[in-house]
Amino acid sequence: MFQNSLILGFVMKFFTFVEILFRGSRISNAVLNALKKIGSAYKNSYLDRIFSKFGDNIKKKVFLSSSWNTFSGKDRLTVEWKDSIIYRITYRLLNTPALFARKFYERHEGTFSGSYTFKVVKSLLRKFEILTGLCLALIVIVPHDRWNNAYSSIIIFFLLLLYFVKTVVWKYMALELGTLDFMFFIFILSVVLAALLSVFPALSIKYLLFYISCFILLLIMTSSIKNGRNLERLIEIFLVGITITGLYGIWQRMAGVPFDPSFTDPELNEGMLGRVFSTMGNPNNYAEVLVMTLPFYLTAIFNSRTTVKKIVYGILAVPPLAALIFTGSRSGWVAFAFSLFIVMFFKNWKLIPFILAAGVLAFPLMPFFAPSVYRRILTIFNPNDSSANYRTLIWNAYMPMFKDFWTTGVGLGSLPFMRILQRYELSALSNVTPPHTHNLFMEIWMEMGLAGIISFIWFTLRMFRISIYNIFSKSNTFLNNILIAGLASVGGIFVMGFAEYVWFYNRTMLIFWTVIGIILACLTISSNKDELSKKAAG
């Protein structure tokens, strides 16, 4: 099984490529022969039979069980949502302006067609996914000291304007709502109400504007991406931007980053280098971005049609992977490991025990090739670590406020949260008011109330459910690879979300909803293919 796995297959193709370039090299021949011997030895070995039997038992107990059949049943709620009055009214409200503008365009189409500027715009709109990918890449590569959160909103509204023009010019284009099911709209409603009914409405409004920007981007992505090739282009261009941030992070490590005691316990990490933050201004924020984006490099590799392209994206993944290590983010490392576990689970779950065993065996060697990483990992289990203790103090300090506002929330954004928290006893924190709870789910609950946290969890669970159903029931490997990376990305950032409020920095929040947009766009493409197949069969 190991020889046939994608990982070993990619490695062997890589060395085959190297051999072509350096034919006759003893080193490349020796490595290739070693890999072939390892694969031959492992195939049909006792260890292979153990792992295969273990995997077969998992499949039998989980995926052939009655609970799985219930989980993977037909999603009736999605069908009923598309037939609802609320859906139809919302759809018409969103697309009516384009209908009026289209009538004007049709009356003056000759005038527009003669304009050179319009021809340029029209040609750009034909590759709208490329424009979206470039905008996302631009959002991540601008350095923190030159970034303003208003820039992302401006970029997204610019994309909305361009897509509006596209819906006017091409009749078959529209703002689609099919994949954005009713639980997502309940979450949007919770966000709006959290701002309008906030204890400090004026402070919450600016946060509402950014949430709206994220939701608009999600709507644009699910509406504009019509096929797998469109989605592939967007992802690949975006990944180039992530690679640039990784290169910048490596340059920071080489140039030297000053040690910041606010990021790292100076007593437990004495002598360690400063933590890399690349373009994000904070190592934890940058680690969050990398956790969400690194799984898509695997998608680019799996879906690449040529060996050379696989190698290119394998190389492009190295800088952000190295930068993740240099961030020193322990929660980021754990989250990334979990995201890899998800990828392995869906791609080749029989290898999970082997990978776990390899990780356990490699850990004692870490002090020799990555001593700083080894020391940083050990601090996770140190009860005296100030970072972990600080989070505990925050959670204890905000619990009285939570008891008073657990149903309604205090309002959208960190400023209302801080204003209310200041009314409570903060002596354990030296009377310093933390800006958030250091936990994604607690923060959503505290800001948006019970409706917000329930709708968010329900929406993500439904998204996971439909995605997993597609992965296990569809034959389209290309789309499955994207869905697997998306689930790994969201799963990883949720793990990190238990120790960090991953939406605190607006750009990381935007990347989160970008990943959600990729998943939902993939589900839309898959759904459209199913509908076309049914029509053809009929």
N, C-alpha and C positions, 0 to 999 in steps of 0.2 A: 504493500500500500504506500509505503514511504517513497518508493521510486516513482510511483505514479502521481504523487501529490503535486499540486501547483507550485509549492515553494521549491522543492527539489528540482522540478522540471524547469523552473525559471533559472535556477542557479546553473544547471547543466547547459541550458541554452546560452547563458552568459559566457560560460567558459568555451563553448563551441564557437561563439563569436570571437572571443579572444584568440582562439587557436587559428581561426581564419586570418586574423590580422597578423599574428605572430607564428605562422606555420613553422614547425620544426623546433619551437621552443620546448625545452625539456620541462620547464616549470609548468606550463599549461597542460602538457601531456600527462605529467605526474598527477596534477590536481584532478584532471578528467578521469584518469584511471582509478584514483582513490574514491571519487564519488560513485563511479560505476560499481566498484567493489562493495562500498557501503550499502548501496541500493540492493545489490544482489544478495548480500549477506542478510539484510533485514527482511527481504521478501520471503515469505513463508517460514520465517523464523518463529521460535517459541514466543518471543516478545510480540511479534506481529499478530499471532493468534490470540494472545491475551488481550491486546488493545482492540482487536476486531470484535472479539466476544463481548468486551465491555461496551463498545459502541452499539452493538446489536441489541444488547439488553436495554440500553437507554432508549433506543428507537422503539422497541417493543413496548416498554412500560410507559413512555411519554406520548409518542406520536401515533401509536395505535390504540391508545386508551380512549375510554368514553369521554373523559374530560377534554381531550384534544379534539375529538369530533364535535363537541359542543362549541369549543373555542373557534374552530375553523369553519363553522357553519355559515350559511349565507347571511350577509349583513343586510337585514331588512330595513334597519333604521336609515341607512344611506339612501336606499331606494325611496322610502317614504319621505325623506327630507327633500329629495329632488322634486317630488310631486306636491309638496306643501305650498300653501298660499304665501307664506312668508318668503320662501325661496323665490317664487315667481315675482313677487313684488320687488324684492331686493334686486333681482336680476334686471328687471325693467328700469328701476331707478338708476342703476349703474350704467346701463347701456343706452338710455334714451338720449343723452346729449350727443352721442356718436351718431345716432339715427338722424337727428336734425342736421348735424354737420355734414353727414354724407349726402343729404339732399342738396345742400349748397354746393358741395364738391362736384356732384354729378352735373349740376347746371353749368358749372364753370370748369369742367374737366379739361377742355381744350386750352384754356388759359394757363391752368396749372401745368399741363403737360409741356407747354412751351418754355417753362421756366427752368433754367439750368440749376438753380438752387434746389428746386423741388425734385429734379431728377437725382441730384446727389443724395438728398434726404431719403428719397424712395429706395435707392440702391442700398443705403445703410439699413433701412428698416427691413429689407429682405434678410439680413443677417442680424436680427435683433438679439439673438442669444449671444453673439459676439460682443455687442455693445454692453449687454448686461454683465458678461464676464469681465470685460475691461473696467467697468464701473466698480465691481466688487474688488478687483485687484487693486484699483486705485485707492479704495477705502482702506485696505490693509497696509499698503506700503508707505503711506504718508507718515512721517515721524510724529511722535506724540507731541513734541514741543511746537510743531507747526499745524497741529490738528485742532479743529473746532467741531464739536458735535453737530453743529448746524450744517456742516458740509455734507454729511451723510443724508440728511433730510433734503437738501438741495439736489443732490445727485439722484435720489429716489424720485422726487417730484419731476425732475428732468426726464427720467425714464418713463414716468407715467404720461407725461406730455407726448413723448415720442410714440408710446404705445397707443395713445388716443388717436394720434394721426394715422397710425397703422390700421386701427379699427374703422377709420373713416375711408381710407383708400381701398382696403380689402374687405369685402362684405362678409367673408367667412370668419373674420376675427372679431372677438368680443371679450369682455371681462367675464371669465367663467367662474362659477361658484360650486361646481359639482363636487370637487374633492374637499372643499372647505365645509365640512358637515356642521350639523346644528350645534354640537358641543363647542366647536370653535367659535361660533357666533355668540354663544352664551358666555364664553370667555371674553370675547371682545366687549360684550355688554357689561361684564363685571369690571373690566378695565375702565370703561367710560364712566360707570357709576362711581368707581373708586376715586376718580378725579373730581367729578361734579359734587359728590357728597363727602368729599374729604373734610377733615377737621380744618385744614388750611387749603381751600380750593385754589387760591392764587398760586400757591407753591406747587400744586399737583398738575396744573394745566400744561406746563412745559414738558413734564414727563409724558403726559397724554399725547402730545404732538409727536414725540419720538416713537411711542408705541404705534401710533397711526402710520408713521413712516415704515416701520417694520411690517405691519399688516399689508400696506400697499405693495411693498416689495414682494411679499408672499403671493398676493393676488396677481401681480404682473408675471411672476415666474410660472405659476400654475396655468395662466391664460395663454402666455406667449410660446411656451415650449410644447411643440406638437409631436415630436418624435424623438427617438433615442439619440439620433445624431445631433440634434439641437442641444439636448441635455449634455451630451459628451463634450461638445465644444465649450459650453459654458463652464463646466467643471474643469476642463484642462486649462483654460485661460486663467481661471481663478487660482488654480494650483501654481501657476507660474508666479503669480503675485505672492503666494505663501512662500515659495522658494526664495524669492528676493528678500523677504523678511528673515528667512533662515540664514541667508548669506550675511545680512546685516548683523544678525545675532552672533554669528561666528566672528565677524570683524570686531564686535564689541568685546568678546572674550579675548581675542588676540591683543586688542588695544588696552584692555584692562578696564574692568568695571569696579568702581569704589565699593567697598563693603558697606552695606546699609543695615544698621542694627534694627531698623523698623521692619525689615523683611526677614531677618534671621537672628536667632538667639546667639549673641556674641560669645557666651560662655561655652555652650555646647558645640559651637562651630568655629572655634578659635583657629585662626590661620587659613580659613577657607576664602576662596575668591568671591568677589561680588557676583550677584545673580544677574544673568542676562535678561533684558526685557525687550530688545529689538525696537520695533516701532510703537509698542503699546504702552510704554511708560512705567509698567509694573510687571515684574516677572510672573506673578500669578495670572494676571490678565493675558499675558502672551502665552502662557502654558494652556490656558483655556482655549484660545484660538487654535493652537496646535493640536490639542486633543480632538477638537471638532473637525479638523481638516485632514490630518494625517491618514485616516482610513481611506480617504478618496484617492490617495496615491495608489493604494492597492487596487482600487477599481480601475484606475487608468492603466495599470499594468495588466490586470486580468482581461480587460476589454480591448487592449491593443492588438491589432491584427498582424503586426510584424515583430520579429525579435528585436530589431533595432529600436522600435518605439518603446517596447517594454524596458529595454536597457536605459533609454533616455529618461523615462519617468522613474525608474529605479534610482538613477543618479540624482534627479531633481528632488527626490524624497530625502536624500542624505542631509542637506543643510538644515531643514526644519527638524529632522529627527535629532541631529546633534544639538540644535538650539534648545529643544525640549530638555535635553539632559543638562544643558548649561543654565536653564532657568532655575534649577535647584528646587523645583516645585514637587514636593513629595506627593501631594494629592494628584498632581498632574501625571506623575509616573504611574501611580496606582490606577488612575482612570484610563490611561493609555493601555496599560496591561489588560484591563478589563475589556476595552474596545477590541484589542487583538483576540481576546478569548471569544468574543461574539463572532468576529470574522471567521476564526477557526471552527467554531461550532457549526456555522452554516456551510462553510466550504468543505471541511473534511473533519467532522467531529471525532472520528476514530483516532486522530492524532493528538487529541487534547491531553491524554495521560502522558504521552511521550514528551510533549512540549513542557508540561508541568515538571516532569522528572528532569528534563534538561535544564530548566530554570533553577531547580533546587541544587543540582550538581554544579551549576555555573556560579552560584552565589558565593561560595568560598573563594573563588578566583577573583572576585570583584575588587578586593583590596589591592591587587597587583596591577590591574589595568584601568581601574576607575576608583581610586581611593576616596576622592571627595564625594562621589555618588554613594559609595558604601557607607561613609560616615554620616551622610545626610539621611540615608535610609534608616540607620540605627537609631537616629534621634526620634523616629516615629514611636518607638517603644519606650522612650525615656519619659518617666512621669514628671520630670523637672523641666520639660521643654516649655518655654514661655509662650510659644505660638499656640500650642494645644490648650494650655491653661487659660490663655486669654480668651479663647473661644468659649470655654466652659463658663468663665466669668460673665461673658456677654449673654449667654443663654440664661444664666441664673438671674441676671439683672433685668432682662426684658420679660421674664415670665409674669410678673405682676401686671405689666401693661397688656400682655397677651390675654390674661384673664378678664381684663376690662373691655377689650376690643376684638375678641376672637370671632364674633359673629359678623361684624360690619367692617373691621379693619380701620386703620387710622387715615388712610388716603394714599394715593399713588405717589411714589417717589421717596427718596431717602431723607429729604428735608422735613416733611411732616413726621416721619418716623423719629428723627432726632428731636424735633420740637416736643413731641409727646413724651419721649423717653426721659427728657430732662426733668420732667415732673416727678420722676421716681427716684428712689435711693440708688446712687451710683458710687458710693464710697469705695466699694470693692474694686471699682475701675479707676480709682483716684479722681473721681468726678469728671472723667473724660467721657464724652458722649460718642459711642461708636456710630458710624453712619448706616450700619445695617446689621443683620443677625449672623452673618457669615454662613448662611444656609439658604439655598435657593427656595426651597419649599416653605420654610418658616417665613421668609421674607414675603413671598407671594401671599401667604395666608395673612400676615400682619398688615400688608398694604391693602389687599383687595377683599379680605374677609373670607367667610366660608364659601361663598359662591365662587370666588376666584380660584381658590385652591382645588375645589371639587371639579370645576369645569376644566381646569388645566390638566389635572391628572386624568380625568375621564377622556379628554381629547387625545392626550398622548397615548393612553392605553389602547384606545380605538385605532389610532394610527399604527401602533405596534401590531395589533391584532390583524389588521388588514394587510400590512406589509408581510408579516410572517405567513399568512394564508397565501399571498401571491408567491412568495419564495418557494413554498412547498407544493404548490399546485400548478405553477406555470412552467412552461418549457423554455421561456425566453431567458437564457443565461445572461445576456447583456444587461437587461433591466434588473435581473436578480442581483447581479454584482453591485449595481448602484444602490439598490435597496439595502443590501447587507452592509455596505459602507455607511449608509445613512443611519441604520439602526445602531451600528457600532459607535458612530459619532454621538448620537443622542444618549445612548447607554453610558458611554464614557463620561460625557459632561454631566449627566445626572449623578454619577458616582462622585465626581468632583464637587457637585452642587451640595453634597451633604456637609462639606467643610468650607465651601466658598459660596458667596452670593455672586454667581457667574454673570448676572445681568447688571451688575453695578456699573461697569464700564460700558458705555453705550455701543462701542464697536463690537465687543464680544456678544452683546445681546443681538446685534444685527446679524452677526455670523450665525448665531443659534437659529434665528428665523430663516436665514438663507438655507441652512441644512434642512429645516422643516419644509421649505419650499422645494428643495431638490427631491425629497421623499414624496411629497404630494404630487409634484409634476410627474414623477416616475409612475405613481399609481394611476394618474390620469391617462398617461400614455398606454399603460397596460389595460385599463378599462376600455379605452377607445378601440384597442386592438380586438378585445373580446366582442364588442358591439359589431365591429366590421365582420368578424368571423361568423357571428350569428346571422347577420344579414346575408352574407354569402351562402351560408348553409340553407337559409330560408328560400 
